[in-house]
């Protein structure tokens, strides 16, 4: 899951139609040997962590029917989550039978309670040169949920990048006196989180204000310092917001910029932006790619931050849809962003169903 500056350049080249190469992600699930297909998980924290990768909702009248507590492109959900027990053994849950399974894998690190995120399913070929960033962004969404639940039992994890997988190293032993009310609110939001309709373009409009302020984003980025071995460059990731005025004109706070919904439709034609309340856009300072060879933590961090907004707008009436496949250069030009200094990496759109 190593994302380098070369992957970044390859992604931009593909986005600009200069590159048609397909990234190859290594699928290593065959290294896991099944020992017990009906094992008992008697540790409540391990059970909670494994459960964060459960399917929690199935919908009708949509192309993408299955859902978890975090979004995945086309509901593919390629990530497998394992928790280490001991001696190279790992427990997970069978997505079909819902039974816990015990595996052995001598090629994997992990002490009791550590969490492993694996590339468990193969991405389709049409994702070409954005496969790595899509996978790491999705992992960042899931890591946010893991981090949130961990705080409810006073547990902490460090995210370590390994060869082909992510290891969330347990820092301390959890408190089994959980914050049950906080957990229940989280599970409820997870169950109703949605990315909006897919069978037809979003058309309805009910104004939803952008709920956060600058302090929310600052507090979130400060949390990231405790997740990774090395702190991220300060202010390397920035947030830009677009708010619909109710007539299809999007205002960019702190900028003398207004964007018409038709301009957004031309960049991302799969929805009608006239019916979108707002948009959060995550940018990254290009110096990161010049100064650091491995930028995996930054892509994970953007997914982590985006999941906060997905959960903040979780509602039976609202949607919060991540958006990655757009013309980066056109979008940056539209927003007056200097693409030689800053790059749009990800966004989420919010609105009412």
C-alpha positions, 0 to 999 in steps of 0.5 A: 500500500505504498503510495509514492510521488511516482504514483502521484505523477502517474495519477495526474497523467492518467487524469489528463489522459496522457497515461493509460497504464494500469496500477497493479495492487498485490493481492496476498490473501492466499498467504492466510491459511484457515485454521478454524472457520467457527472460532469463538471471539471472547474479547469484546474489544477485538469483536468491536474492531472486527465488527467495524468492517461488517456490512450493516445495511442492504438497500433496494433500488440502487446499483450499489446495494451493500453498505458498511460504516464507511464508503467504498467506490461502487460498494466494492469494499476490498479491505479485509480486517484482521486482529492479531491473537498470538503466534502469527494467528489472526481472527476475522469474520466471514462476510457471508456466514458472519462467523469468526474465523482463525487464520495463520500467516507467518509472513505477517507481523502483529502482537495480540490486539494489533489490527491488520488491513489487507487488500482482500478483493481485486479492483476492476481495471477501469480504475487504472491509475487511481487504484492506490489512492482509492484504496488508501483513501478508503482505508483512511475512512475505516481508520477514522472509525477504528480511531473513534471506537478506540477512544470509547475504550481509551485505546490507541493505535499507531498506523504503520505501513508494511509490505502490502498491508497496514498494521495498526499497532496497539499502543496500550491496553483498552479499558473494558468500561466502554462509553456505551452511549457514545458507541451507540450514537456512533453505530446508529450514524454508521447504519444510516450513513449513505452516499445518496441515490445512484439510479438517477442524478441528484435533483432535489434541493433542501439547503443544508448548511456547512456545519463545521468551523475552522476549529473542527478541521484543526482539531482533526488534523491534530489527532493525526499526529498521534496516528503516524510514526512521523508527524505530517507536514503542518498545513500540508492538507487544506480544506476548501468549502463550497456552499450553494446559495439556494439558486445553484451558485456556489460561494467559496468562503474567504475567496472572491469566487462564485461557481455556477452549478453548470460548471460543476456539472461539466466537471463531474456529470454524474449528478446535478449540482443544482441540487447539492447543498455544499462540497468539501474539497481536500487539497495537498501541498505539492511540496509533500511530493517533492520532499518526501518519497513515501506519502502514504500517510497523507493519503490515509489522512485525507480519507480519515478527515473525509470520514469525519464529514461523512459521519457528521452528515449521517442521516436518513434524510441527508447524504454525503458522497465522496468524489474522486473521479473528476478532471483535476486540472479543470476543477483547480482552474474553476476554483482559482487554485494554482495547480503547480503549488496545490493539488485537489486530491478528494472531495465530498458532497452533501445534500438532502435526498 
